[in-house]
Amino acid sequence: RNTTMKSLITVLLSVSIALSSTGQDAHFTQFYANPVYLNPALAGLRGCPTVTMNYRNQWPGIKDAYTTYSTSFDKYSEKLKGGVGVNVFHDRSGGGRLMTTAASAVYAYQYQISKKITIKLGGKATYVNKSIDWNRLVFGDMIDAREGIVYGTQQQFGEPVHYADFSAGALLYTDYFFGGFAVDHLTEPAEGLLNRYATSLPRKYTFHAGANIPLGKMRKMNRAISPNIMITKQNEFTQVNVGMYLRLRELVVGTWYRNKDSFILLAGIETSKFKFAYSYDVTTSGILQQSMGSHELSYSIFIPCSNKKKKFRTLHCPVF
């Protein structure tokens, strides 16, 4: 019975947050491995088509916590003078009791300010579906003090929520430095699952910046270190990620710290055809130290293309 009650409490906690509070976006530790999700201005930076897949298992020590999936495609379009891309995102909470699915289209215009400085301005339009499997939930009026869950519920169920969402972003970069800013949920769409307009999705502001410092001959990025920072603010929640990547030819390793939350260890491989990385979040927050951290995987495929009339600059940004 104790095991059943613990599982019930976990489910009720995850779902009650969705029903009664303002929303908060899912996040990826390997945020540069999911560029279209991070900032629409990052679409098409590699030039040739790229297919990226991401998977995150957050707090596996807590039964039915969070799993998140993302798949994207982006490339540079010479006719449109910028990057184009699509992204499909799916998040499951409470063992699939609460689900969010989103599909996005992205465009990022690229402009060469000078020989050394490039700017990109991006926009993203997203269709979102959010739903709860009410039949898998347990409410207070279903529980008998002695017999457990024996009654039906009088709870009024809501309908799935569908809405449009919009984001914008900017990126400025040189051969060795880069910085970007993005704003998600520009219209703060309503997403309440019991009362549609009781809950809205607050705007999310993201700033990210970093540098590429070659180790050895200049302009050789096969050996380099890359210090980075990312700051995200959404409603009352502020997250700061600081860390560094080390590239030694195909091997990339990194370590990060997320404020009041976790230390992060990362290892990956990048070749001319693909990249793959694994990261592990070592949770430091007291209440979640039994959560067994978080696991994340990313895999990208680089599709060859012809760039005979190359009119764009690629960015040697961190890839994970």
Secondary structure as the mmCIF struct_conf table of DSSP 4:
data_model
#
loop_
_struct_conf.conf_type_id
_struct_conf.id
_struct_conf.beg_label_comp_id
_struct_conf.beg_label_asym_id
_struct_conf.beg_label_seq_id
_struct_conf.end_label_comp_id
_struct_conf.end_label_asym_id
_struct_conf.end_label_seq_id
HELX_RH_AL_P HELX_RH_AL_P1 ASN A 2 SER A 20
BEND BEND1 SER A 21 SER A 21
BEND BEND2 THR A 29 GLN A 30
HELX_RH_3T_P HELX_RH_3T_P1 PHE A 31 ALA A 33
BEND BEND3 ASN A 34 ASN A 34
HELX_RH_AL_P HELX_RH_AL_P2 PRO A 35 LEU A 38
HELX_RH_3T_P HELX_RH_3T_P2 PRO A 40 LEU A 42
TURN_TY1_P TURN_TY1_P1 ALA A 43 ARG A 46
BEND BEND4 GLY A 47 CYS A 48
STRN STRN1 THR A 50 GLN A 58
TURN_TY1_P TURN_TY1_P2 PRO A 60 GLY A 61
BEND BEND5 ILE A 62 ILE A 62
TURN_TY1_P TURN_TY1_P3 LYS A 63 ASP A 64
STRN STRN2 TYR A 66 SER A 77
TURN_TY1_P TURN_TY1_P4 GLU A 78 LYS A 81
STRN STRN3 GLY A 82 SER A 93
TURN_TY1_P TURN_TY1_P5 GLY A 94 ARG A 97
STRN STRN4 LEU A 98 GLN A 112
BEND BEND6 SER A 114 LYS A 116
STRN STRN5 THR A 118 ILE A 132
HELX_RH_3T_P HELX_RH_3T_P3 TRP A 134 ARG A 136
HELX_RH_3T_P HELX_RH_3T_P4 GLY A 140 MET A 142
STRN STRN6 ILE A 143 ASP A 144
TURN_TY1_P TURN_TY1_P6 ALA A 145 GLU A 147
STRN STRN7 GLY A 148 ILE A 149
BEND BEND7 TYR A 151 TYR A 151
HELX_LH_PP_P HELX_LH_PP_P1 GLN A 155 PHE A 157
STRN STRN8 VAL A 161 TYR A 173
BEND BEND8 ASP A 175 TYR A 176
STRN STRN9 PHE A 177 ASP A 184
TURN_TY1_P TURN_TY1_P7 LEU A 186 THR A 187
STRN STRN10 ALA A 190 ALA A 190
BEND BEND9 LEU A 193 ASN A 195
HELX_RH_3T_P HELX_RH_3T_P5 ARG A 196 ALA A 198
STRN STRN11 SER A 200 SER A 200
STRN STRN12 LYS A 204 ALA A 211
STRN STRN13 ILE A 213 PRO A 214
BEND BEND10 LEU A 215 LYS A 217
TURN_TY1_P TURN_TY1_P8 MET A 218 ARG A 219
BEND BEND11 ASN A 222 ASN A 222
STRN STRN14 ARG A 223 GLN A 234
TURN_TY1_P TURN_TY1_P9 ASN A 235 GLU A 236
STRN STRN15 PHE A 237 LEU A 248
TURN_TY1_P TURN_TY1_P10 ARG A 249 GLU A 250
STRN STRN16 LEU A 251 ARG A 258
TURN_TY1_P TURN_TY1_P11 ASN A 259 ASP A 261
STRN STRN17 SER A 262 GLU A 270
BEND BEND12 SER A 272 LYS A 273
STRN STRN18 PHE A 274 THR A 283
HELX_RH_3T_P HELX_RH_3T_P6 GLY A 286 LEU A 288
TURN_TY1_P TURN_TY1_P12 GLN A 289 GLN A 290
BEND BEND13 SER A 291 SER A 291
STRN STRN19 SER A 294 PHE A 302
TURN_TY1_P TURN_TY1_P13 LYS A 308 LYS A 309
#
